Amino acid sequence: MANDDNAKRADNDPLKNAQSSNRDAVFTWAPDPWEEVVKLEYGGDRSFATTVQNMVFAAEPKEFPNIEKKLLKALGNKNCTLAAQDCLCRLIGVVGSEACLGVVEPLLVEEKTSHLARLALEPIPGAKVDDVLRVALPKLKGVIKAGLIGTIAVRQSDKSVAAELEKIKNDASEPEMVREAATNALNRIRS
Amino acid sequence: MGKMHRRDFLRLGGAATAAAVFPSIIPSSVLGAEAPSKRINIGVVGTGGMGRSLLNGALKVNGTLLRAVCDVDRYHREQAAGMINKQYGNKDCLLFNDFRELTRRDDIDAVIVATPDHWHALPAIDAVRHGKDIYVEKPLTLTIEEGRVLVAEMRKHKRIGQTGTQQRSSAGFHKAAELIRNGHLGKISRAEVKIPANNKHCPAEWTEDPVPEGLDYDMWLGPAPWAPFTRQRTHYQFRFQLDYAGGQTTNWGAHYIDIAQWALGHDEGGPVSYEGYGEFPSTGLFTAPTSINVVATYADGTILTVRNREGVLDGTVRFHGERGWIDVSRSRLLASDPKILDEKIAETGVHLYKSRSHMGDFIECVRTRKNPISDIAIGHRTTTICNIGNIAMQLRRPLQWDPSKEEFVNDAVANRMRSRAMRAPWSLA
């Protein structure tokens, strides 16, 4: 009987040639959204990303460390796409902590991902986040430096960065957008 | 003393200078609303459908001069400039791609902001910091934090600001709000807001399209996260994507929640607790809720509900009180007992600010320096309710809100959702 069944099944049917002992496993298998989210592409099916987002939004505070670990594991996957990095960084910004710094910090200094890193870091309180932002400041140039200055200003938690911002504000070699960002940041930090 | 701006100078010194220098016979065109000293020079940032509609309204108000337009879509800004030049019979209208070239000009007194929602706060704040009065389309801002910063800057720079919640300048809404505020329905137990459902839809997946010639797409994205261009992302349909707007919760909610706030006398505050049961698309380009269901409660126990409904283009708000109900929308004013609508407001009662032209009221207030009917701070409170509604629907749990501190009570996650990091070089600082 089993062989007759197999003969009728299409070649791409996962049950073709399946042993009766593992048929249940084939029936109950489902993709893991934490692995699938890594493959998210702009314009592609984002239902796994939505599932991850729903799990994050539904989590109790005691679950945040475990949720954050899963988000960081996905974000740290070498195959993580830009669209997935975008999605994951936003969610880290919602429930993340200083524990994310090891994975997120490298994204901060790259032009393509700097904003995504700030989506994660800007809302996370803590002196260690302030330190990472301050240390990154001299490493950045141009538009992403202006963005980082904006994030430091909005956080308002690191007053020690004022001297560095003052220097940037008066540095004629800096682009106008960076000097303007420093000027606005100083106004915000001192308000 | 802070920097004096053109309009402040004209307001303070114009009359005295005129009396001392001008001859006794002066043409009315010189001292009337059309006089250069009283003329309000206006720039418009964002000249899509709504921007051009507001521009048209401003052209009809006496004593205005539309000097400049700005849009990141060349087609839109040229259309707008064409309307202005046709009205004035010249080619003087200035055109800009970057709003800063408009908001920082000394010869502009007031700026109308009618961009997509993610671009409301930054041009408005820049205009205020450069001494301009502002008219900002609803919903006032994309995030709660943007609204807080805008209101703070308005106060700091003593500017005049109107939110584009024009229903307040409509007779029916004014009448309904005034009757309710004066107790003609007795104590109000609840206000039910119904708003239209989404009127655009998208497929489950989308593809990248070439950026149309004339559209500065990077500037269009502005503070929002980078994403490839696709046809449905930008004009009009931006409002169904949470990176750029709040869906119908903020699009129509901003109008009808605003009327509820006005009638209930909560312009400086809002509900203190929220629950939301929305549905969000699980895939596709659009991310804003397709089903909206928010229940909010004021400190005095009054309940505000917000729901959407299919097949209707207008919204409505129905107030339930001890004496029955009043239902008001753009097309009708009804009551459970029609006689309620004929009742007169006592002379000693609350007489709400009356405006019959939203743009006209703004221009008048630019001259008098009084707060307009939909002051920016009022618009911020209304938009805050809309935005909290979206947050409550996303988190699917009850939220407590402290209107005086403008923060959620004991909810770090919800508090983080009050703001979003902006894409460089843009910032709220």
Interface residues (C-beta under 8 A of the other chain):
Chain A: Y42 G43 G44 D45 R46 S47 T50 T51 F57 A58 P61 D86 G93 V94 V95 S114 H115 L116 R118 L119 L121 E122 P123 V143 I144 K145 A146 G147 L148 I149 G150 T151 A153 V154 M177 V178 A181 N184 A185 N187 R188
Chain B: A204 E205 W206 T207 E208 P225 W226 A227 P228 T230 F280 S282 T283 G284 L285 Q394 L395 R396 A412 V413 R416 M417 S419 R420 A421 M422 R423 A424 P425 W426 S427 L428 A429
